[in-house]
């Protein structure tokens, strides 16, 4: 014990969350601020570097206020969005969630759904009379496996009537009630189910005890309250929908099924209006892409998902309107968070102004970068490929025959391919380089698929080849020899990269200028404590 105390005495004391690490004129940077940034960066930069970043951000924010960025239209727009979101969150936390109380009796019921279990045998008949006959035969010594052959329960029939161990929650309520009251080892029934009548025998039974319930009560309460809160919120939203009379243009969304792209008119189409706030189709598309990724396809682009997401946006707006009407936009906690967000938005707006003020790269600049960094634009030998994936060799062969018979590869892939990530793009895998084909064959463990890609005759669907995903029919364009991307193809990306580099340099220079005129002090001892 003395050794442990001595060792601890040699370690630097941990910094308190509110300990000030640096002062930038009137602003302070605390240990809490630094630790949040350390978590965000996940070890990519040292604490001292991150503190330097925070100092630079504070300087940009101060200059942003002096430049009037707090009155910038985009800053105000972003703040209003956040005010409404925060108000809705606060409204739910203060007026909806507190009503979600769960009695101990409900917790006990939930506990026994998983803590109680039986080892069960069961056969099911269509009528009560048939079940009674089976019960009589079983009680007289008939084999369970023989009776199970005529069971209308596929699970029990497939296992000779033996269902194995099941928790109370896995059983149909009538079966659970009978199973936990039946005499062990004795056939019981008939028990009425939704589809038929059951005869059961309980081989073993376990019932959760009070000690187990006490150990899980808090966890069960948290889960049950979250469920109750979600149900209350959903019920409240249904009331808001009914009161508002909002409708979603489902006919329009149905017409966009299978894709997320659209014309400017489509993207700006109003699919719902909530209290004067229009919900555009592009808002729905953006939510789908945030949820499923920018290249979402398959189920994610269908009508059902789009309608559901449109209603989700409607619900958020309805809840925000209700919260603002109740004054939660001026709640002290909301205002405190808005103050923090305003500082962040002002700093970001000023940073964007500085970075955006640099001169655009000239054509000579772009050509010079292309010439000096030729290795970045070299392409290995490659070919563009598509595939259709089927669940069996026979089906893959039939799909190949349809393509050879004149049906488009695109159509077959969209309708039948099991690979949802490529099906909505007509089976397009993309441009595959020779190095990537090698990886598929060696490291990916799919030599047959790699060979099919490498040896595919241009424009001709391959014979079916098997992989872990299924059976592939592959089509590829003619191979393209190694070379360099033409300047016309990459000049836009080069210009963007150069503009970004110049913008970052301009920001660094501006921070250095501001720091030269500001009063910046760092508590290095506190920084060392915060870094541990």
Beta strands, then each sheet from edge to edge (+ up, - down):
strand 1: 20-24
strand 2: 27-30
strand 3: 117-125
strand 4: 162-167
strand 5: 188-193
strand 6: 196-206
strand 7: 270-274
strand 8: 277-280
strand 9: 378-379
strand 10: 382-390
strand 11: 428-433
strand 12: 465-466
strand 13: 471-476
strand 14: 483-484
strand 15: 520-522
sheet 1: 2+ 1- 15+
sheet 2: 4+ 3- 6+ 5-
sheet 3: 7+ 8-
sheet 4: 9+ 14-
sheet 5: 11+ 10- 13+ 12-
end
